[in-house]
Amino acid sequence: MPTAANTLEHHWMPFTANRDFKAEPRILVEGDGVWFTDNRGQKILDGSSALFCSAAGHGRSEIAEAVRDQLLKLDYTTSFQLGHPAAFELARAISALMPKAMNHVFFANSGSEAVDTAMKIAMAYWDAKGETARTHFVSRERGYHGVNIGGLSLSGLPNNRKAFGGVIPGVLFLRHTWLEENSFSRGQPGAGADLAEDLARFVDDHGADAIAACFIEPVAGSTGCLVPPKGYLERIREICDDAGILLIFDEVICGFGRLGTPFSMEAFGVEPDMVTMAKAITNGAIPMGAVAVRDDIYETVVDAAPEGAIELFHGYTFSAHPAACAAALAALQIYEKEKLFERAGQLSGAFLDSVFGLRDIELISDIRGIGLIAGIDITPGERPGARGAELQKRLFANGLHIKFTGDTAVVAPPLVSDETHFDQIAAILRATIEDMPQ
């Protein structure tokens, strides 16, 4: 495959330093299990499930065959006023993973679209109930909810917002949950449950009847694995109940086994009113997102419309695409057959042992982790993010792919990994970080 600079220039790459990348490209040509192969034939250990997507590893023939069969049988149909069997089967299968009162699923094509869909469902719900003053949304500093205009408005990552002024007004931001006293916490940290009182203050300041929904990543993933303090999510749920605010969990990263349970809400014992999901829903094979919705929310919106009328004026050309549904159904079968959710829980101890074993490295300022996800903070260099960017390139050259946000590495290996892979990840991280200039 040619990789000369002039063959790469046409692709404006997302979330990429394009000039830097095209001067020294990192090109992947194959994926198999927990490994990538680059265009030079080097094996690259996938330490972040690509982008938290490939939970069952790469190159799953079961998914490829299911997609092929579906494309030959029915390659595409709109979901506007039409349906196909796989869409209804997948909605039923996802509902079976949800709490008992959450039996309705709306399909999108990404986590970003799922978040915007959840926002619109919340708006439609309150409109149907006649509570049209509920126009505020609550999010969190360092939160990430995709890049469409709704999710961008909820974004607590300044770099994601600063070039785009036209965000939705009326978003209130809770403080993030990273506290210095919780440094090097394994699992849920002990301090910080009181940070949930920010939501109570918003209720006092704006009125309970002014807030539509609160969006929370149970574990803030892209920003670097911020695990909720003990009691924090429980208190958020309690405040939402008292004020009648919808609680929406963004499970795009932690959904489908990352914490050893189908979704992180089971791990933390807190049930939301809606759940957004994507990424591992198809094992990353085909783009897909979804929103699972509490029954009474669906019924309120649907029952408010006249008989025979469209109830929610929302949807995407590729909502419930037949091939994506086939990929998701095949992925769910793999997760169940191979008991990958349970496997993640069983392997968590060994994974966290490997990652926290790096805490003696001088350039590492903090490590956090739960399940099969961990964040590693690197002391910044000459400017924020520069050391992280350089470290990511060096890790790739040494045979490891890790996701970075600024100077924070996020490690989230596929659920099919084993202890030898965790040890390899830790060994490459140690050698590469210790070789970095101070």
N, C-alpha and C positions, 0 to 999 in steps of 0.2 A: 504494500500500500504506500503510495507516495506521500511524503510529509514535508515537501519543500514549502517554504513560507507562502509562495503565491498560490498554492493549492488550498490553503487554509483560510485565506483572507475573507472569503465570501461569507463565512459563518460568523455572525455576531454572537458570541458565546455568552450565556447567562451567568451572572454572579462570577465573572471571570475577569482577571486582569488581562485583557485580550492582547495587548502589545507584548506583555511579558510572556504569556503562554506561547504565542506564535513565534517568538524568538527561540523558545526551547520547549517544543510541544511534548506532551505526555499522551500518547495515543494507545488506547486499548483496543484489541482486536478479537479477544476471546474471553469467555467466562466459563468456569467449570467448578462447581462446588464452592469452596471458599477462596478460590484463586481467580485472578485475572491473568491474561497474558498480554504484554504490550507488543508494539509493532517490531521491536527488536528481539522478541522471543523471550524476554525476561518474565519470570513469574512474579506476580504482585499479590501479596496476601491482602484480602479485602477485610480491613479492620472496622469498617463502618457500614457493612451490608449495602455497599455502594452509596446510597443516601438514605439509609434506614429502610430500604425497600425489599432487598432480597433475603428475607428471613430464612427461606428454605434453601439458600444457596443458588448458584447460577447454573444455567443449562439444564433445567428440569424438563425432561422429555415429556412428562405427563402433561405439563401446561402447553408445550408446543403442539402436541398432538391434539389436545382439546381445542386449541385455537384453530388449527388447520381444519379439523372436522367441522367446526362451526362456520368457518369462512366458506367452505365448499357447500354447506347446507343452506345457510342464510348469512350472507356477508354483512348486510346492513338493512336496518329498517329504522325509521324514526320512532321515537317513543311518544310523539305527539299524536294522540287519538288512535294509536296502534300499540300492539304489544307483541312479545315473543316469549316462549316458555322459559328460557334461561333467566330472564329478568325477574320473573316472579319466583323462580326457584332460588335465585341468589338472595332476593329480599327475604324470603322465608329463612334461609340458612343464616343470614346475618342476624335476623330477629331472634333466632334461637340462642345467639351468644349474648343477647342483651338482657336487661332486667325484664321481669314478666310484663310490665306495663309499657314496654317500648317495642311495639310490633309494626312500625311503619318506617320504610326506608326510601329516601329520595336519592337518586344516583346523579353524580356529577363526574368530572373527568380528572380531578386533582384535589389536593388538600385545599388549595386556594379557592377553588370553586365550591368546595364543601363548606368552607367557612362563610363565604358570601351567601350561599344558600341558607345556612342556618340563621344568619342575620335577617334575611328576608322572611323566613318562616316566623321568626320572632316578631317582626313587624306586622306580618299578616295576622298572627295570633292575637296580638293586642288590639289591632284594628277590628277584628271580628268580635272581640269582647267589649268594644266601645271604649277602651282605655287608650285613646289616641295621644295622651300626654306622655306616654312612656316612649320617649325618643332617645334617651341616653343609653349608651352601652358602656360597660366596665371591662377593662382589660388590665394588663399588668406590665410594668417596666420589664424590659428584657424579654418580653413575650414575642413569639413569632406565630403569626396566623396567616401566612401566605402573602402573595403579592398583588392580588386583585384589589380594587380600590376599597372594598369593605375590609378585607383582612389587613391591608396596608394601614387603614385608619386605626385598626386595633394594635398595630405593631408598636412594641416598646423598644425597638432597635433603631436608634436615631439615624444610622446610615441608610436604612431602608426607606426612610421618610423624607430626608432633608431636600432632595431634588424634586419632590412631588408635592406641590402646595394644595392640590385640590382634594384633600381628604375629607371624609365625613366629619362634620362637627359634632360636638357633644359626647366625645369619648373621654371617660375618666380612667386614670391609671392608678392601680394599686402599686405600692412599692414592691420591688422584687424581693425574693426571699433569701438572697445570699447575705449572710452575716459573717463577719470575721471570726466571731467566737465559734462558729460551726466549721471552721477550716478542717479539712481532712476527715470529714464525717463520712462514715460508711453506712448506707441506708438513710433513714429519715433522721435529720438532725434534731437535737433536743430543744434549741432555742428558736423562737420566731413565730409561734402560733398567734401571738398578739398582732402580727402584721395583718391578719385578717380583719382587724377592727377598722382598717381603712375603708372597707366596704360599708360598715355601719356608719362611719362618718359621712360617706357619700349619701347614704339614705337620710341622715339628719340634715345635711346641707341642701339637698335637692328635692327631697321628698320621695317616699317609697313609690309613689305613683308616677314618677318621672323616669324610672330606670326600667329598660326593657329586659336586658339580659347581662349576665356576667360570663365572659369567656375566660377559661383557665386551661392552660396546659398542666395536667396533674404533675408531670415532670417537664419543666421547661427544657426542651431538647436542643434546638439549634443554637441557643445561646451558650450551651455548655453544661447540660445536665444539672439543673437546679432542682434538687429533690425537695418536696414540700416538708416543712417541719412537722413534727408530731402535733396533731390536733388542728393544723391549719385548714385543711380541706373540710374537716368536720364543721369547723366554725363558719367557713364560707357557706356551706350548705345550710346551716342554721339561720344565718342572716338572710340568705335568699328566701328561705321558707317564711320567715317572719315578715319580709317586705313584699312577698309575691313576685320576686325577681326570678326569671328563668336562669338556671345554671347550665352552661354549655361546656362540656369537656372537649378540648381539642386533642384527640387521641391519634392524630396522624402519624406520630412517631412511635408512641408506646403501644398502639393497638396491635393486635395479632401476636401476642406472646412475649413482648420485650421484657416484661416484668414477671414472667412465669405464670401469667393468667391471660385469658383472652384479651382483656383490656385492663388498663391500670386501675380503673374504678374498682375492680374486684380486689386488687392488691391493697388498695387503701380503704376499702369498705365504705365508699361514698358514691351514691347514685346521682347522676346528673339528670337533667330533663331532655337534653339532646346530646348526641355524640357525633363529632366529625371524624372521618377516617379516610385513609387513602394509602399510598405507598405499598405496604405489605399485603393489601387486600388482593392484589394479583401477583404477589411476589415480585413486583416491579416489572412484570413482563409486558403489560399494556397499561397505559394511563387509565386510572379510575379513581373516583372519590365517592363518598356517600355520607349521608346524614341519617342517623337513626333518631326517631322522634317519639316522644311519649304519646300514648294513644289519645289522651284527652286534648293534646295540642292539635294533632291531626284532625280529630273529630270536630273541634271548635272551628277550625278553618274551613273544613269541608261543609259542615252543616250550615255555615253562615251564607253560603252561596245559594242562589235559586236553583231549583231542580233542573238538571241538564246543562248548567252553566259551568265554565271552567272555574275552579275554586282558587287556584294559585297561578297567577300569570308569571310563571317562571319555568325555566328549563333550558337545556342545551341540545344542540344538534346531535351530539354524541352521547347524551344521557342514556345509560343502560345499553351501550353498544354491544351487539351480540358477541363479538370476539372478546371484549373485556369481561363480559359476564362469564363466558366460558373459561377464561383464564382465572377469574376469581373463584369459580366453583372448583376448578382443579387444584388451586392453591389451598383452599379450605380442606379439601380431601387429603392433601399431603400433610397439612398441619395436624389433622385428626389421626390419620393412619400412623404417622411417625411420632405422634405425641410430642410435637415440638414445643408447645407451650409449657408442658410439664418439664420437658428437657431443659428449657431455659431456666426454670426455677431450680432444678437440680444442679445446673452448672454455675449458677450465680456465685456461689462461695469461691470456687476455684478462679473464676474470672476476676472477682474483686480482689482476691489474694494477689493475683499477678499484677493488677493495676496499682494497688496500694503499695506493692513492693517497690515502686519507683519513688516513693516519697522522699528518699534521702538525696535525690538528685538536686543539685544546687539551683538550677534554673526553674524547677517546679515549685510554684508558690501555693498550689492547692490541688487536691484531688477529691472528687465527689463521685458516688456511684450507687446504683441500685439495680437489681436484676442483671440484665446484660447490656447496661449502658453506663458509661462513666465519662466525666469531664476532667480534663487535666489543664490547669492554668499554667502558662509559661510566663515568666517575668518578661515584660515588654522590653524591646530593644530601643533603637534610636527614635522610633515613632510607633504608636500603637498599631499592631497588626503586622509590622514588618518582620519580626522574628518568626511569627506563626507562619507567614507565607513562605519564608525561606525554609523553615523546618518541614513544611508539607512537601516541598520539592525534594529535599534531602531524603525524607522518608521514602518517597516513591523510588528514588534512585537506589535506595537500600532494600527495596522489595516490599514496601508496606503502603497501603492506601488508608489514610485517616481523614475524616472531615474536620476542617478547621473553621472556626468563627473568630476572626481576629487572632488573638494569641491563646485561644483555647482550643484544644484538641478534643473531639468527641469520639469515643471508642464505642462501637456498637456492633460486635461481630455477628455474623449469621447464626441463627439458632442451631444449625447443623455443625457448628464448630465443636472442637473438643479441647481438652486441657493442653495438648501440645501446641495448638494454634494460639491459645492465650499466652503461653510461654514464649512463642515466637514473636508475637506482637510486643510483649514487654521487652524482650531482648533487643529487638530492632529499635524500639523507642529509646531504651537506655543508651545504646551505643550511639544513636544519632544525636540525641539531646546532649549527651556528654561531650560530643565532638563539636558542638556549636560554639562559636565565639561568645565570650561572656559580655 
